[in-house]
């Protein structure tokens, strides 16, 4: 499916400003399987790994479905920082309309200890949060408050547009 790749980007710690010396370079991509492959009994894959190490690509239909879903995880320092990244990115988006995913560019309005958490993560890729590290309760409340004042629509409106995009991609229009 590499011949059908339409997007390939760096994600993870390198994209979010959280990389360490041991960090690999994660890549995620999107490919468009030819429509004729869907007319067979055995359908094309919804995702593929490679060809580069740490590379993973979704077929465009699967990406559209994922774009409409929310998911998360918690536990160690890395997911805590990713939670801060999501919260701070959301706050920035609600307040300015700008999407910034690099945590090191989101220190304004963040807890003052966030740079220390980033430094700790860079020292230990999968380490535990420092003792007594506060959680994201304050930022969650700020995000809810910013959401109330945001000019963004209350509900996702991308469903019909994603459907139309998928049809155009499949038909080559």
C-alpha positions as CSV (number, residue, x, y, z in Angstrom):
1,X,0.0,0.0,0.0
2,X,3.0,2.3,0.1
3,X,2.3,3.3,-3.5
4,X,-1.0,4.7,-2.3
5,X,0.3,6.8,0.6
6,X,-1.1,10.3,0.6
7,X,0.2,11.5,4.0
8,X,3.1,10.6,6.2
9,X,4.0,12.7,9.3
10,X,6.2,12.6,12.4
11,X,4.1,12.1,15.6
12,X,4.8,11.3,19.2
13,X,7.5,12.7,21.4
14,X,9.5,14.3,18.5
15,X,6.4,16.2,17.3
16,X,5.2,17.1,20.8
17,X,8.6,18.5,22.1
18,X,9.0,15.6,24.5
19,X,11.7,13.5,22.9
20,X,14.7,12.1,24.7
21,X,18.0,10.8,23.4
22,X,16.4,7.3,23.3
23,X,13.3,8.4,21.5
24,X,12.6,6.8,18.2
25,X,10.9,8.7,15.3
26,X,7.3,7.6,15.1
27,X,5.5,8.2,11.7
28,X,1.9,7.9,11.0
29,X,0.4,7.9,7.6
30,X,-2.7,7.6,5.5
31,X,-3.1,5.6,2.3
32,X,-5.9,5.3,-0.1
33,X,-6.7,1.8,-1.3
34,X,-7.9,1.7,-4.9
35,X,-11.7,1.4,-5.0
36,X,-11.5,-1.8,-7.0
37,X,-10.0,-3.6,-4.0
38,X,-13.3,-3.0,-2.1
39,X,-15.2,-4.9,-4.8
40,X,-13.5,-8.2,-3.9
41,X,-14.3,-10.7,-1.2
42,X,-11.1,-10.1,0.7
43,X,-11.0,-6.3,1.4
44,X,-7.8,-4.2,1.6
45,X,-6.3,-3.8,5.1
46,X,-7.6,-1.0,7.4
47,X,-4.0,-0.3,8.4
48,X,-0.4,-1.4,7.6
49,X,2.9,-1.3,9.3
50,X,6.1,0.0,7.7
51,X,7.9,0.2,5.4
52,X,10.0,2.3,7.8
53,X,10.6,1.3,11.4
54,X,8.0,2.8,13.8
55,X,5.7,3.6,10.8
56,X,2.0,2.9,10.8
57,X,-0.6,3.9,8.2
58,X,-4.3,3.8,8.2
59,X,-6.5,3.4,5.1
60,X,-8.4,6.7,4.7
61,X,-11.8,5.2,5.7
62,X,-10.3,4.0,9.0
63,X,-8.7,7.4,9.6
64,X,-12.1,9.1,9.1
65,X,-13.7,6.8,11.6
66,X,-10.9,7.4,14.1
67,X,-11.2,11.2,13.6
68,X,-14.8,11.0,14.9
69,X,-13.8,9.0,18.1
70,X,-12.1,10.1,21.3
71,X,-9.7,7.9,23.3
72,X,-7.1,8.2,26.0
73,X,-5.0,6.5,28.7
74,X,-3.3,7.3,32.0
75,X,-0.7,6.0,34.4
76,X,2.9,7.1,34.1
77,X,4.7,10.4,33.4
78,X,4.4,10.1,29.6
79,X,0.6,9.8,29.6
80,X,0.4,12.6,32.2
81,X,2.4,14.9,29.9
82,X,0.2,13.8,26.9
83,X,-2.9,14.7,29.0
84,X,-1.4,18.2,29.7
85,X,-0.6,18.5,25.9
86,X,-4.2,17.7,25.0
87,X,-5.6,20.1,27.7
88,X,-3.2,22.9,26.8
89,X,-3.7,22.4,23.1
90,X,-7.5,22.5,23.7
91,X,-7.2,25.7,25.7
92,X,-5.1,27.4,23.1
93,X,-7.5,26.3,20.3
94,X,-10.6,27.5,22.2
95,X,-8.9,30.8,23.1
96,X,-7.1,31.6,19.8
97,X,-8.3,29.2,17.1
98,X,-4.7,28.0,16.8
99,X,-3.7,24.4,17.2
100,X,-0.3,23.9,18.8
101,X,0.7,20.4,19.9
102,X,4.3,21.0,21.1
103,X,4.2,21.1,24.9
104,X,7.3,23.3,25.1
105,X,5.3,26.0,23.2
106,X,2.4,25.7,25.6
107,X,4.0,26.8,28.9
108,X,2.0,30.0,29.0
109,X,-1.0,29.3,31.4
110,X,0.4,25.9,32.2
111,X,1.3,24.8,35.7
112,X,4.7,26.2,36.7
113,X,6.1,22.7,37.2
114,X,5.4,21.5,33.6
115,X,8.9,22.3,32.3
116,X,10.2,20.1,35.2
117,X,7.9,17.2,34.1
118,X,9.1,17.6,30.5
119,X,12.8,17.4,31.8
120,X,12.0,14.4,33.9
121,X,10.4,12.7,30.9
122,X,13.4,13.4,28.8
123,X,15.6,11.7,31.5
124,X,13.4,8.6,31.7
125,X,11.2,7.8,28.7
126,X,8.7,5.7,30.8
127,X,9.4,7.0,34.3
128,X,6.8,7.6,36.9
129,X,5.8,11.2,37.7
130,X,7.9,12.9,40.3
131,X,6.6,12.5,43.8
132,X,3.7,14.8,44.5
133,X,3.2,15.8,40.9
134,X,-0.2,17.6,40.7
135,X,-2.8,16.3,38.3
136,X,-4.6,18.1,35.5
137,X,-7.7,19.1,37.5
138,X,-7.2,22.8,37.2
139,X,-6.5,22.7,33.5
140,X,-9.6,20.4,33.0
141,X,-11.7,23.1,34.7
142,X,-10.1,25.9,32.6
143,X,-10.8,23.9,29.4
144,X,-14.5,23.5,30.4
145,X,-14.6,27.3,31.1
146,X,-12.9,28.1,27.8
147,X,-15.3,25.7,26.0
148,X,-18.3,27.7,27.3
149,X,-16.9,30.9,25.8
150,X,-15.6,29.4,22.6
151,X,-16.9,30.4,19.2
152,X,-16.3,26.8,18.0
153,X,-19.5,24.7,17.4
154,X,-20.8,22.6,20.3
155,X,-20.8,19.3,18.4
156,X,-18.6,17.8,15.8
157,X,-19.8,18.8,12.3
158,X,-17.2,16.9,10.3
159,X,-19.3,13.7,9.8
160,X,-20.9,14.7,6.5
161,X,-17.7,16.3,5.2
162,X,-15.7,13.2,6.1
163,X,-18.3,11.1,4.2
164,X,-18.0,13.4,1.2
165,X,-14.2,13.3,1.3
166,X,-14.2,9.5,1.5
167,X,-16.5,9.3,-1.5
168,X,-14.4,11.7,-3.5
169,X,-11.2,9.9,-2.6
170,X,-12.7,6.5,-3.6
171,X,-14.2,7.7,-6.9
172,X,-11.1,9.8,-7.8
173,X,-13.2,12.9,-8.1
